[in-house]
Structure formats: structure tokens, C-alpha cells
Amino acid sequence: MESTTVLSSATGSISKLSSFTILFLFLFSCSTFTSTEAYDALDPTGNITIKWDVISWTPDGYVAVVTMYNFQQYRHIQAPGWTLGWTWAKKEVIWSMMGGQTTEQGDCSKYKGNNPHCCKKDLTVVDLLPGTPYNQQIANCCKGGVLSSWVQDPANAASSFQVSVGAAGTTNRTVRMPRNFTLKAPGPGYTCGPAKIVKPTKFVTPDKRRITQAMMTWNVTCTYSQFLAQKTPTCCVSLSSFYNNTIVNCPTCACGCQKNMTESGSCVRGTSPHLASAVSGPDKYSNAPLLQCTSHMCPVRVHWHVKLNYKDYWRVKVTITNFNYRMNYTQWSLVVQHPNFDNLTQLFSFNHKSLTPYAGLNDTAMLWGVKFYNDLLSAAGPLGNVQSELLFRKDASTFTFEKGWAFPRRIYFNGDNCVMPPPDAYPWLPNTGFRPVISLLQPLMMLASIVFLWASK
């Protein structure tokens, strides 16, 4: 009987030890592994869908209209625009195109007389520029590859081109779908899945009295990952308030460090006498950034200032500053998550739309500039900033200035998550007293000590 009791006690100790060990490993893994941002919690269904509609058959192939729909709520594609690539399944060629063009023709020497537009097996297509002759255009083309987000400008959230394909199948059974789709906007970040056959698209004639149907339709879905788009963040957030003189700057080295910038000319001080020559240097029209030297080295900074407190309202000033001397941000957008956005009363000089990715949760808003007024965030310099003020109505059940409640939970600029300051650095109310700064490592070490002591008993 005594041995049974001892065995039961030992089994219980081992069970408790296993539970503590599993808990410790879980907390340790949460503190060491980082998210790849492949899934966007604020836009869970956002994607770019490429629809390939075969509208007619030809003696040696088909004619198709390819359309890209940007179903992302707040992520757009700005100049120099998108590039779309794929690999032919067989030995197809492109006889002609409208609304777009391939970047290379390839080797078409075996064709006599009428040369194809492109003979490459792996090809890349780009949009035509505005001002293209009308006889080379189709609907939704010729925007220089610029694709607006679904919320900001749904009328310009699609881009199309027409392609005449030869040396291909001429029926639904013999045609083969292209493979290995790639989408750049203009750099990496998007991952495209395989083409899938779907129900043929139906088209309504301009007089709305007749409906036609594509011979065949397939879709390709492309999703965005900030982790794939760039190795480092592209924006950061700074904070301040009327009730505390502390200005919380962007975290040091949030997007990079000056001492690690090995490329010459990658950073220049705003007061440098060589600023003008650096900006107008030989790399003026390249995509390589030329940043103003800062402690955070981020191209864009978003500043959130809690400005005023009224009886029933409170006011915030938001300022977006561009530190890149070689980039103008057209159709910029800002996504802010804060619990008081369900009571946003007034917004000055910005457009606004609530985002509700989940039913019953209205704590996220998209902000963007007014067209022809401040929808362009100019390159770094005196004009390289835009700003607005937001007026919120107080909710007595939730409103407080304590514990950093007045500051945003998350901010996105142009669809990329910005680096926030650590919560223990937020401006606090003067009467909150001393706040001990506790590192995440301390509770983990304490938990490890408990596990060790428990195991040694």
C-alpha cells in the first residue's frame, strides 16, 4: 500500500513537471519566433485575383482578356507599377497585345513574315503608360501599372490587357493554363498560387440588353507578405501628448542603423552642404532609397500626438513625414487601430473609412489624402509631410488617459506594419508615480527557476 502511494506521488510530480516544462517551452517560443506577416488580421481576405478570360478561339490558339483585381482594402500598387510573369505550358507565342506589352520579344527567328509579339517561354508583362493611342487600349488599361486599393478608389482597383495566343490549344480540352505566375509591385512581396479553372465569366453589353460568356476562365490568387517584400520595416511610430513633456521617438535602429549602412550615399543629413548634389546625383531616377540620416533610419515616420482634452471629446494630431529624398508616395494610405474609432466624430483634411474585418468590432480605420490636395506625400524636405486632426467622442465606460490607452495599438502605412515604441515607453500621466521597467526575460527566468526547483524536490 505504501509503495502504491509513493508511486502515485511520483507520477503526480512528473505530470506537474511536464506541465511546467510545456508551459515554459511555449512562452519561450512565443518570445523568440517572429511573424512573417503573411496573414493580415486587419484584412484577412485581401488578395489580388488575376482572371484570365478566353473570349474567342483562333485557328491556332485563342484571344484572352487578363484582368487583375485588387481586393486588398488598403494596399495599393504605386509607380513604377506592377509586372506580371508566367511560364507557358507548351510552346505558345503571343501574336499581339493590347493594353499591355511584354518586356522582351525573345527569339522569333523561325517565324517568317508576320513576327509574333513575344516568343519567350518565361515572359514578363507590364502595363502601358497613360496617353497610349486609343487603337492600342482596352478598358482598365494604360495606367502605368498603378493599381488602387479597393477602399480608396474601387473604380481604379482593376487593370486589364488583351493577348492573342498562338501555337496553343483551340478548345477547352486542348488549351493548357500557364504556370509559375509571379507578380511584382514593383518589387517582391506577392506569392501567386496555381491557375484554377472556374465558371466562365459573363459580360453585359453596353446597352444592358444582352449577356455574353467567356469560352473558358481561370483564376490566379496572389497574396502579400511584408516579410517577403523587404528585409527591414519601412515605417515607424513616434508618440507625444499634452499631459507629458516626453516625446517618445521611433525606436533606435527600427528600420536600420547608420553604422550598418555600408553603401555610400545611402544616408545624408538634412543640413549637409552636399544635400543638393546627393539628391540630383547619378542615382536620381533609381529605386535605391536616399534617406535622411535619423536614429531610426525609416523612410516614413507617423507621429501620433494627443493634443487636447474636452469635456465630451478629445483631439489627436497625426503627422506623416517622408525621410526618403527619392520617393514620392502617391495615393498613400494609413490604417490605425484604436478602440475609440467607433466614436470618431470629425476628421480634418483626410478621407476616412471604418474597417470591420470581424463582425461587431469597429476599432480600425483607414485614412488617406484628399485628391489634388494632400494625396501626394512629397519626398523628404520642407514639403515632405502631411497632417490632420481627429476628434473623438468619449465613451465613459472605456475612455482614460492612463496606461497609454490614448495611443494606437497598431499602424500601417501603405499596407506595411509600422514599428511601434515599447509600451513601457509611452507618455504616462504625471500622477501615475514610479513605473518599474520589467523585461520579458525576467518572468521567463523566474519560470525556469520554478521548474528547476520543482524538479529537484
N, C-alpha and C positions, 0 to 999 in steps of 0.2 A: 504493500500500500504506500509505504514511504517512497519507494523508487518511482511509483507512478506519479506521485505529487511532484517529485524533483523533475521528472521528465516533462510533465505539463508546464512547470515553471520555466524550464529551459526553452521549451517550444514557444511559449509566450514571449520570452525575451528576444528570441531570434526573429519572431514575427514583428515585434516593435522595432527591432534594429533594422529589418528590411524596409519597413515603412519610412523610417527616418532617412535611410540611405537613398531610397527612391525620391523622397521629397528634396533632399539635398542636390541630387543629380539634376532634377527638374529645374530647380532655381538656378543652378549653375549654368545649365544650357540656355535658359532664358536670358542670362546676363552676357553670354558670350557669342551667341549667334544673332546675326542681324537679318532684317527682312530685305528681300530683293525688290520690293515694291512692284512685283509682277501683278499683284491683285490690288486694286484700288478700292478701298472700303467706301469712299465717297462717290464712286461711280462704278458700281460692281458689274454693270452690263455694258460699259463703254467699250467700243471697238471700232475699227474701220473695216467695213464689208466691201469687198470687190465683187461686183456682179457682172458676169460675162454672158451676154445675151446673143445667141446666134439668130440673126434676123432673116437671113436668106442663105440658100445654098448656091454655089457656083460650079462650073464644070469640073474644077479641080480643088474645091475647098468650100469656104463659106465667108460671109461677111458678118462681123460681130460688133456690137457696141459694148465697150467696157466702161463701167461706172464705179467710182469709188464714193461710198457714203461714209461720212464721218459721224458715227453715232456716239462719239465721246462728248460729254456735256460741256467740258471746259478746256479740252486740249485741242489746239488747232495746229495747222502746219503753215508756217510763215515762209517768206522768201529766204533762200532761192527755190523753195518748193519741193514737192515730192518727186521721187524717182521710183518707178515700178519695174521689177525684173522678174523673169521666169525662164524656164528651160522647156523647149518643145519636146513632146513625147516621141515624135518621129523626125522626119526631115522637112518640116514645114518651112515655108518662107512667107514673108509679108509682101504682097504686091503693092499695096498703097495704104496710106493712113490719112485720117482727117482729125483735127483737134489735138493731135499729138505726134511725136516723132521718136524714132529710135536714136540713140546717141552714136551708133556705129552701123554702117551698112553691111560690113562683112564681105566675104569672098563670093561674088555673084558671077564669076567668070564663065561658068558653064551655061549661063543664060545668054542667048543671042537676041539682039533687037531690044525688046522691052525688058529693061532691067528691074528686078524687084527692089522694093524699098529697103528690105533687110533680109540677109541670108544667114545670119548668125543663129546658132542653136541656143546659146545663152545670151539673152539680149536685155537691154535696159531702155525703158520708155520714159520720156519727160513730156510735160505739158507745153503747149505753145504759148507764146507771150501775148499780152494784150496788144491789139492793133493788127493781128493776123488778118490777111484778106478773107472776106466773107466766104469765098468759094473753098476755103480750107478749114472752115469752122463747122462745129456741130453744137448742139445745146450743151451748156455747162462746161464748155472748154475754154482754153486760152486765157487762163488767169495767172500764168507764170508758176503754176504748181501750188498756189496758195489755196488752202482749204480751211474754211472757218469751222468753229465748233458748233455743235447742234444747238446749244442755248444762245450763243452770242449772235449768230447770223445763220439760221437754218436755210435760208434761200441760197446761200453760197457754201453749204456744207457738202456739196457733191461736185465731182469733177469727172468728165467723160471724154472718151476718144473712140473713134471708129477704125477698125482694122479689117483689111481684106486679106485672108489667109489662103495660100495655095499649097499644093502638094500635101493636102490634108484629106481627111475623110469627108464624104459628101452626104452622109446620112447620120442619124442618131446612133446607129450601131457601129459605124466605121470611124467616126470622129474620135480623137483622143484629147483629153484635157491636158493642158500644160502642167508642169511640175515645178517644185522648188521656187515658189513665189517669194519675192523679197520686196520690202517697202522701206525706203529711207525718207526721212522727213526733216531736213535733208540728210542727217546722219543716221547712225544706228539707233535702235530702241524698240523697233517693231519686229515681232515674230509672227509669221504667217503660217497658217495650217494648210493642209492639202485641199484641193478643189473638190467640192461635193456637188453632185447633181441635185437640183431642186426643181420644184414646179416651174414650168415656163412662165416668164413674166408676161403680163398683159398690158397693152398700151391703149390709151384712149386717144382717138383722133382729135385734132384741134376743135372741130365743131361739136365734139362730145356725142356724136351720133353713132359711132362705130368703135368696136374694140377689136384690136388685133393681138396676136400672140406670137411670142418668140418660138423658133423651131426647137430650141434647147437652151437651158440656162444652168449655169453652175456658179456657186458662191465660194469665195475665199475669205476667211476671217483673220484679221491681223490685230494683235493685242500689244499694248505698250508696256515696257518695263523701264523704269528710271535707272535701275541698276545696269541694264544693258546700254542705255543711252549715253551715260558718261560715268567715269570712274569716281568723280567727286561731285558734291552738291553744286547747284547753280544759284542758290539764293539763301539768305539768312534773315533772321528777325531780330530787331532791337526793340526795347521797351522803355517807357518812361511814364510818369504820372504827375498830376498836380500836387498830390499829397506827400511826395517824397522827392528830394532833390537828386536822387540817384538815377543816372541814365545807364540802363543795362545794355551794353553794346552787344553786337553779334559775338558769339564765342570765337576766341582766338583760333586762327587756322581752320575755321569752319569749312572753307572750300579749298584750302591750300595754305602753304606758308611761303613767305617771301624768300626765306633762306633755301627753300627747296626748289625755287624757280630757276632751273638751270639754263633755260633758253634766254638768250639775250633779247631785250626789248619786250619781255612778257609783262612787265610792270613798270609804270612810270608815275612819278609823283605829280600831283596837280600843280605844284608850284615850281616844277622843274623848268629851267630855261630851254630845255630841249624838247618840251612837250609838243610844240607845233611840228617840229621835224619828225618826231616819232610817229605822230598821228598820220602825217602825209607821206610816210616812208614807202619803200617798195612793196610792203605787205598791206597796203591800204585797203585793197579790194579782196584780200584773202579772208577765209573764215577763222583764221587764228585770232583769238581774243587779245586785246591790248588793254589790260586792266589798270585802273588807278591803284597805286600801292596803298593797301589798307591792312589792318591787323587780321581781318577775316578773309581777305582775298576772294570775295564772292562777286560775281558780275552784277548781282542785284541785291539790294537791301530793302526790306519792308519794315518801316518803323510804325509801331502802334503806341499812340500817346493818349492816355486817359486825361482829357482836357478839363472838363467842367462837371460839377455835380449840382443838380437842381433838386427841387422837392420831389417831383414825379418823374424826372428824366435824368439821364447822364449822357455826356458827349465824348466822342472819340475822334481823334485826328489820325488819318492814315496817310503815310508818305512813302512812295516807291521811288527809289533812287537807282539810277543806272551808273555803274562804275566801269563799263566797257566802252572804250573810245571807238570801237569798230562795229558796234551793233546798235541799230535802231529797232526797237521792239514794236512791230505793227500789230494792231488788234490784240494787245496784251490783255491778260485776264488775271484775276486774283480770286482765290477761293479761301474763305475764312470760316473756321468752325468755332462757334461760341454759343453758349446756351441762351443768350438774350436775343439772338437773331429772330426768334419768334415774335419779338416785340420791337422790331426796327420801325421807327416812326418816320424818319426822314433821312434822305441821303443827298448830299450836295455834290454836283458836278461829276458823279459816276452813275452808270447804269447798275441795276441790281436785279437779281432773281434768286428766289429761295430754291435750294436743292434739297429734295427729300428722298434720299436713296432708300429709306426704310419708313414704312407706314408709322405715323404718329410721332416721328422725330423730325423736328424743324429747327435744327441748330446750325445749319450750314448755308452760306450764301455765296453766290458768285458775283463779283464786281468787275466792271470793265469800263473803259473810257467812252465818252460821248463822241460820236462820229464827227470828224472835222474840227474837234475842239481839243480833246486830250486822249484820243485813241492811239496816238503815237508817243511812245516813250523814247525820247531822243537819246543819242549817245552821250556818254559822260561829259559833263561840263555844266555851265550855268543853266541850261535848259533840260538837263538830263534827269528830271524828276516830275512826277505828277502827284497830286494830293487831293484829299477830300475829307469831309467830316460826316460822321454818322451820329444820329440822335436816337437813343434807345429809351423806351418807356420802362420804368422799373416794375418788376414783379416782386411784391412784398414777400412772397414765400421763398424766393431764391436770391434776390439781389443782396450783394455785400461787396465791400472793397477789401475784405480780409482774405488772407491766404492766396492772393493772386487771382481771385475769381474774375476780375475785370479784364484779364488778358486772354488772348485767344488760345485755344487748345492746339490748333494746327493751322498752318497757312501754306497754300500752294501758289506759286507764280508760274503762269503758262503751263500748268499741269504738273509741275515738279514740286515735290515736298521740300519746304524750306527748313533750314536748321534753326531750331528754337533754342533760346538760352535755357540752362538748367532751372527747374522750378525753384530751387532754394536761392536763386539769384534775383528773383522777381522783386520789384519795389514793394515793400510792405508798409502798412500803416505805421506811423511813428510810435503809437502807443502799444504796439504788439510786443515790445520788450525784446530781450535777447533771444535769438534763434540759433540753437546749436546746429552746425552743419554736419550731417551724418552721411558717410559714404556708404554706397551699396555693398562694399566689401565687408563692412563691419557686421551686419546681420548674417552674412554668409559665413564669416569666420566663427561667429557665435554658434550658428547651427552646426558647423563642423565640430566644434568643441563638445557640444551636447552629444553628438553621435559618438565621438571618441570616448567620452566618459561613460556613456551607456554601454558601449561595447566592452569596456574594461571591467565592468562590475561582475 
